[in-house]
Amino acid sequence: AEETVGDDVGAGEEDADQHAGDGPRTVGALVEDAEQDDREERGRRQAKGEGDDLRHKPGWIDSEVPRLLVGRLMIFAAIVVAGYFGINPPGFVAEVVAFAFGLAAASFFPIILLGIFDERTNRAGAISGMLVGILFTGSYIIANRFFGAPLWCFGISAQGIGTVGMVLNLVVTVAISRMTEPPPQEVQDIVQSVRVPRGAGAATGH
């Protein structure tokens, strides 16, 4: 037992001496280590037949170059758009915030609401509703603020048109969900479980 303890202590001292000679690690070195670990993990997964689904699609290059390229292009596009609107803002700060909340309400809010309270909402309905809501709201705002289009929707301003987009999103989502196949039973069970607090028992005294 004493020999085993001594060997462990000696191995620990050797590791400490080795890392002490390395000096402080830079951010670049840490990133390289993380990328190396990721490549090794991908290699192990591919060896087990558990590679990414994208790599099995026809025409997909078996490397990370396409992903990195798409990511960099999206970052560049976001920087260009943000820079343009920073130099040429479409309105005062309050107006820009109103536009942002209107677009968010017309795209995400109905889906979040229906995802909790409606078991019948499915993927097709959610995608259709979000597209209708954000396209309607975005086009109304752009047409009014940049092209001087009249307020043709009941005279509602561009700052408040998100409410109409939200209603359209809600109606389209419910309608398309009812006309297409329902979500899987396990998804409906998840929706039901969200409404019940964890650990709560059956209702009593009624």
Secondary structure, DSSP 8 states (H G I E B T S, - for coil): -HHHHHHHHHHHHHHHHHHHHH----HHHHHHHHHHHHHHHHHHHHHTT---GGGGSTT--SSSHHHHHHHHHHHHHHHHHHHHHHHS-SS-HHHHHHHHHHHHHHHTHHHHHHHHH-TT--HHHHHHHHHHHHHHHHHHHHHHHHS----TTTT--TTTTHHHHHHHHHHHHHHHHHHS----HHHHHHHHHHTS-TT-------
